[in-house]
Amino acid sequence: MSSPRNFVLATFFLLFSLSSGAMSMGDPPVSCDTQQADAISYVSFDEIRHEMRRWPLSIEFSERIDNNDYLISGVHLLIIDSSDNIIFDEVIGAPFFVALLQPGNYQLIASYDEVKISQKFEIIVESNLMISMNWS
């Protein structure tokens, strides 16, 4: 990974774990382990998505199985800037990802279950971009 001068990753969405690697997007909120977070009993998807809107870039990872969308973790994510520099190269251990990126043009390359999805996007000053990446 190159210098983090244009990139900051937030990891606060790792409050819950996915035991099977996938969770139905229609499932009720996941309970946090009370030994780890006494003050938090439930984290709803609406609360997570609300927090995601505060970041210039947010991504939600899901997979379609039998006409249902399931949140997934374990996606290998690359973020490439307009100069073709890889500024992020990690496996994401949660179904949500947020980043503080400088304005500019970027490309995402995400791999899950040996299938790659790529998408170009632009970060605009004082705006929020929410991307949903779904493996169908």
N, C-alpha and C positions, 0 to 999 in steps of 0.2 A: 504494500500500500504506500502511496506517495504521501508527501507532507499533508497534515490535516489542516492546513491554513484556510481552506474553504469548506471544511466539513466538520460537523459535530453530530454525534449519534446520541440519541436519548434512549435509555433502556428501561424506563419506568413501567413499560407494559409487560414486564416479566413477573408480575405479581401472581400469576396463576400458571399452572403447568397443564399440559395436555397429555393425559396418560396414554391415549391411543394414537397420538399424532394428528388427530383430526377431531373437530367438534362441530356439531351442527350449528349453523348460524341462527337457527330457531330455538336452540336449547336455552334453558334459563341460565342466568348468570352463574358463574363459577364461584364457589365459596373459597375464600383464602384460608390458608392454614392459620388457625388462631394462635399457634405458637410463634408464627413469624410476623403476624400483623394483627395485634389485638384490637386496634382501632378500626380496622376494615373488616366487615363481615361479608359483604358482597360487592362485586364490581360489575356493573351492568355494561353491556355493549354500547348503550347510548352514552354513558359516561366516558368510556374509552374514546368513542368517535368524537365526542365534544372536545376532549383534550387534544385529539389529533388535529383538529381544525386550528389550533394555536401555532402550528409549525408550518414552515414554507413547503415541506414535502411530507406526506404521509402515505403509507402503502398498507393495504390489507391483502393478505394471501389466502386464497381459498381453492378448493377443488370441487368439481361437480361429480357426484356419484349418484346414480339412479335418480336423476332429476332433482337432486338436493345439493345445495352448496354447503360445504363444510370448511371451517377455518382450519388452516394447516400451519405447521411450523417446520423448520428444517430446510428452508429455502436458501439456496446459495445465491447471494445477491452481489452483483457488480454494478457500480455507478461509475460512469466514464464521463469526463468533462469534454468541452468543445475542442480541446487540444489533444484528444484521444489519450489522456492520462487516466489511469484507473485510480480513483480517489477513495473507493471503498470496495473491499473484497472479503466478505465474511458469510458464514452460514447464520441465518437469523433463527434464533431459538424461540420465537413467538410468532403469532399470526399477524402482528402489527409492527410497523416500523415507522419511525419519524426521524427527520433529519433537518438540520439547520444548514441550508446551502445558500451560497451567494447567488444573486441573480445571474442568469445565464442559461445556456443550452446544455443538456445532458442526455445521456442514454442509460437506460436500465437494461441489464441482462440478468434474468432470474431463471434458475434451474431447480426443478423439483421432479423427482422420480424419473430422471434422465430426459426430461422434456424442457427445452429452453423457450422462454418468452422474452422478446425484446421490445422496448418502447422508448421513443424519443420524447423529451418533454422540455419545457422552459419554465424556469423559476423567475417570477416577476416580482419586483419590489413591493413589499407589503401585501402580498397575496398568499393564498393557501392553495396547494394542489393536492388533491386526494386521488390516489390511483388505486384501483382494484385490479389485482392480478389473479386470474382464475385459470386453473388447469382443468380443461373439459375433456 
